[in-house]
Amino acid sequence: MSEPGLYVVASPSGGGKSSLIRALLERDERVRLSVSHTTRPPRPGETDGVHYHFVDRPAFERLVESNAFLEHAEVFGNRYGTSREGVEKQMRNGFDVMLDIDWQGARQVRAAFPSCCGIFILPPSMKILRDRLTSRGQDESEVIERRMREARAEISHWREFDFLVINDIFFEALEDLWSIIRRGKTHRSGQHDRVREILADFLESE
């Protein structure tokens, strides 16, 4: 059995990374998701230590000062961070660890943990991403437009990742994600032209 690894998974909002990670955890008992620290209050149904480690801002700042995080950021007025010790403990126990974070967090993790593997989840097209964001029924049109702009910004950092997974057909994307972790490659070959088309769709459609 290979040594446990650390996998950083990123995608734009609506890209489907969280759903893919949940499905992967159900499929493979050797994989764990890192539980982040946050200063935001728990939402109904959330449990401390399961969904997040909930701490107040002074406690979070103390953790930052003691270099306890592999990465940390402030999002909409709340702090979020990935515990270095939490990740290392899971890996010592023999588990592969997944981080569900953005490209900025991924960059911090790579600086602190150079052997980590970066995986970027690509939506199949701008139109499909917009349809997914709209069908959720959670956001007003201006919020959706902001998320589309943010998607372009996220995808522009694709070169910082080791693998790109196209989340078009869900079970195919899940198989790719699992194959990267277990075999060090996606299970589908010959996707380079498709990837180039998707990148051009997002990055040349300004």
N, C-alpha and C positions, 0 to 999 in steps of 0.2 A: 504494500500500500504506500502511495506517495505521501510526502510530508504535507501537512495542512497548509492551505494557502489563504491569502487575504485578497478578496475580489471587490473592486469598487465599481458599482453599477450606476450609471447616470443616463438621463434622457430628459428631453423637454417635457413640460406638463402635458399630459395626455399621451405620452409615448408608451405607457404601459409597463414601466419598470417595476412598480410596486406589485402589480398583479402577477408578473412573471416571477418575481422573487417569492411571493407567497406560494405559487404553484410549485416552484423548485423546492421549497422547504417541505412541502407535503410529499414530494416525490423522493427526496434523498435525505435520510435521517442523519447523514454525516455533515449536513450544512446547517449553519446557524446564522441568524440575522443579528448584527450588533444593535443593542438597545442604546439609543442616544440619551444624553442629558439635555434638559431644557429648563428654561426659567418660566415658560408659560404655564398657566394653571391647567390641571387635568380637565378634559372634556368628559361629559357623561359617558360612562361605560369604560373609561380608561383606568388602568391599574398601574400603580407605581412599580417599576421594575419589570413590567411586561411590555407596555407600550412605550414608555419613556421612564427615565429616572428624573423625577421632578424635584428641582432644587430652587432656592431663592437666588436672586442675583448676586448677593455677597458671596454665597457659597460657590457659585459658578466662577466668579472672578478669582476666588482663591484657587480653584482647580486650574484655571488658566495660568496663574502665576507659578504654580508648582509643576507646570508642563505636563499636566495629566491628560491632555487631549491630543489625539493624532491630528484632529482638525476641529475648528470651531468657527462659528459665524453668527451674525445677527440678522434675523429675518422678520420683517414687520414688527420690530420692537422687542422681539424675544431672542434669547441666546440659545444656540444649539451646539452640542459638541459630542465627539466620539471618544469614548474612554480608551486610552492606550492600554491600561491594565485589563479592562474588560475584554478587549480584542485578544490580547496576548494570552489571557487565561483560557479563553475558548480554544485557541490554537494549541496551547499546551495539553488540553484535554482531548486533542485529536480531531477537532472540528474545522472544516473550512468555514470562513467567516465572510459574510456579504455585508457591504456598506451601501445603503440607499441614500446617495448624496448627489450634489450638483458638481459641475466641472471645477468650481473653485475649491470645494472641499477635496475633490479628487487630486488636485494639484498639491494641496497641503499634505495629504496622506502619502503621495508618492515621494515627497521630500523627506518625510519622516520614516517611511517604510518603502524603500526603493524596489523591493522584490514583489510588491503588490501587482495585481493584474487589473488593468482598466478595461471595462466593457461598456460601450455606448450603445443604447437602444435607439434605433432610428425608426421614426414613423415612415410608412411607405410613400407618403407624398404630403404636400402642403394641404391639398384638398381634404384628404382623409383625416389629417390631424385636426383641421378646422371642424370637420363633421363630428369628430369624437368630442371635441371640447363643447360644441353646441349641443350635442345629444345628451350630455350630462345634465343640462338644464340648471346648472349651478351659477352661471356667470352672465352678467349683462354683456352686450355686444362690445362695449369699449374694453371690458376686461379680457374678452376673448382676443381682441386685436392686440392688446398688450402681451398676452401670452404667446401669440404668434410671433411678435417681435422678439420676445425672449427666447422662443424656440430657435430662431435664426442665430441669435447670439450664442446659445448653448451649442448648436451644431457646428458653429464656426471653429470650435475647439476640438473637433473630432480627431485631429492628428495626435492629441495628447493621450489617446487611448490605444490599447493593444488590439482590441477586437471591436468590430461593428456588427450588430445583430439587427436585422430588419424585422420589425414586429408587424407583419402583414397578417399572416395566418398564425394564430396564437400558438397552437401546438408545435408548429415548425420552429417558431422563435424560442419556445421553451426547450425544444430538443437541441437547438443551437447553444443555448445558455448552459445546459447540462453538459453538452459535449465539450465546451470550452473548459469547464471545471475538471471533468474526468479524463479528457483526452488531449487538452491543450489546443484544440482547433474546433471550428464549427463543423457540423455534420454535412452541410451543403457546400458544394464546390461551385466554382464558376459564377459567383455573384458579383464579381468586380464591376461589370457593366451596370448592373442594377444599382449598386452603391453609388457609382458616379452619377447616374441619372437623379437619384434622390438628393445627393449633395448639390447638384446643379439646380434642382428645383427650389431648394431652400435658400441657397447662397447667391444665386444669380437672379432671383426674382424680387429684387428691391424696388 
